[in-house]
């Protein structure tokens, strides 16, 4: 594996860990250009595969984390909407909740 390919792999890995999607995409494009320009024989591809597998796993973990964050934001927005007491015209609205009323013993 050439130094240029290794350097691009490191850039992709760093971008994925930092959550920098545009940086990761730019590094992937550059990796493709470098690999195309220099050419990869079968042995180089075999050496490159473990690194690519790690990058795939990092990308999948990043996607999963982003989806979970989006789900949490949706839940927060929905919870905030259920707490609104007045609408945009100033009329009182009542939103029923399913929470059990607290009891003292």
Secondary structure as GFF3:
##gff-version 3
##sequence-region A 1 105
A	DSSP	alpha_helix	3	18	.	.	.	ID=ss1
A	DSSP	alpha_helix	21	38	.	.	.	ID=ss2
A	DSSP	alpha_helix	42	82	.	.	.	ID=ss3
###
